[in-house]
Amino acid sequence: MRVVDLRSDTVTLPTDEMLEAMPRAPLGDDVYREDPTVNRLEELAAKKMGKEAALFTTSGTQANLVSVLSQTRRGEEVILEADAHMYYYEAGAFSAFGGLIPRLVKGQFGVLTPQDIERNLRPPNIHFPPTSLVCIENTHNRAGGTVWTPTQTRAIFDLAHGRGLKVHMDGARIFNAAVAQNIDVRELTQYVDSMMFCVSKGLSAPVGSLAVGRQEFIDNARRYRSMLGGGMRQAGVIAAAGIIAIEKMIDRLRDDHSNAQTLAKGLASIEGITIDLPHIQTNIVVYDVAGLGTDGERWVAKLGESGVKAGALEGSRVRMVTHRGIEKEDIEYAVNVAEKTAAQLRKR
Ligand SMILES: Cc1ncc(COP(=O)(O)O)c(C=O)c1O
């Protein structure tokens, strides 16, 4: 059976070039800072983001966690968008390991305004946990891959700095945000103190993410990574793929965005499916199947019978993600399967 896997861009496999580079990578013990390939990846990542230094981590979750731990103290409060990946999908890591209290603020399509933050800042008072960090997410996963613009990012940065808070960006898909807006990624990263991005998603590397920021922040993050068991020794084997991800795989994200548009328009034409087309901005397509009298789980199971894999969010929301390996014909096939499945449901 034909399989079209639209569950996530994390299913991308390494390119041939990555697989060839990996066994040839110069190696050393990275915990001694002697792995030339990891060192090169970290330098490249820092330069790309316009920051002083970077740290290679096992995953996006680990990069977010070391970034938060390095900029907070136990008992402090961290502001996040209510649907943030860091809150929703990272197993409560920063509360469990950092003793931090999340303060959730509902944004519009994942984006917060300074007023949203301002309303949630409390004056110093012995009864309140002090707030120390604001976390933003670009692109915003649960909102459907929506982007923050440089202006929106700067507005949060200015407000936060005016109030003595730091800003961390979960930029797991930051290059999708930059490509979608036709801007250099530094236009987005210049307005955050720290950020992380993944080479393991649309950029197709098999493993890894990078935390990026000032040297002092990275020195701290490196210590936390060690605490979490993230010292990876000859990690150049995987870092080699990360270098290719950054050097060669960014521009092609445009293809994923264009496929996502085709997919979204195809789904929008199906009676019973609701989709907010203007907010399909990158490679994530979130839609609602309530109009078909079903829920996400059942819809996804039905599509799966014809080889189309998708992700059920809560209730009747469904997520599909385009990525390398998904071609125009796969999109046509997926829309076709969705049409047929919807027609069957409408007939019941
Ligand atoms: C927005 C966002 N942040 C962080 C992560 C975590 O990355 P990882 O799966 O590498 O831990 C993901 C993963 O899907 C994500 O979508």
The ligand as a MOL file (V3000), in Angstrom:
LIG
                    3D

  0  0  0     0  0            999 V3000
M  V30 BEGIN CTAB
M  V30 COUNTS 16 16 0 0 0
M  V30 BEGIN ATOM
M  V30 1 C 7.7730 23.6670 18.5940 0
M  V30 2 C 8.5540 22.5060 19.0990 0
M  V30 3 N 9.4190 22.6820 20.0930 0
M  V30 4 C 10.1610 21.6910 20.5880 0
M  V30 5 C 10.0730 20.4260 20.0770 0
M  V30 6 C 10.8660 19.3230 20.7190 0
M  V30 7 O 11.8000 18.7420 19.8870 0
M  V30 8 P 12.2910 17.2240 20.1620 0
M  V30 9 O 11.2210 16.3450 19.6510 0
M  V30 10 O 13.5650 17.1480 19.3750 0
M  V30 11 O 12.5110 17.0890 21.6200 0
M  V30 12 C 9.1890 20.1820 19.0280 0
M  V30 13 C 9.0580 18.8060 18.4780 0
M  V30 14 O 8.1700 18.4780 17.7330 0
M  V30 15 C 8.3970 21.2350 18.5320 0
M  V30 16 O 7.5050 21.0640 17.5530 0
M  V30 END ATOM
M  V30 BEGIN BOND
M  V30 1 1 1 2
M  V30 2 1 2 3
M  V30 3 2 2 15
M  V30 4 2 3 4
M  V30 5 1 4 5
M  V30 6 1 5 6
M  V30 7 2 5 12
M  V30 8 1 6 7
M  V30 9 1 7 8
M  V30 10 2 8 9
M  V30 11 1 8 10
M  V30 12 1 8 11
M  V30 13 1 12 13
M  V30 14 1 12 15
M  V30 15 2 13 14
M  V30 16 1 15 16
M  V30 END BOND
M  V30 END CTAB
M  END
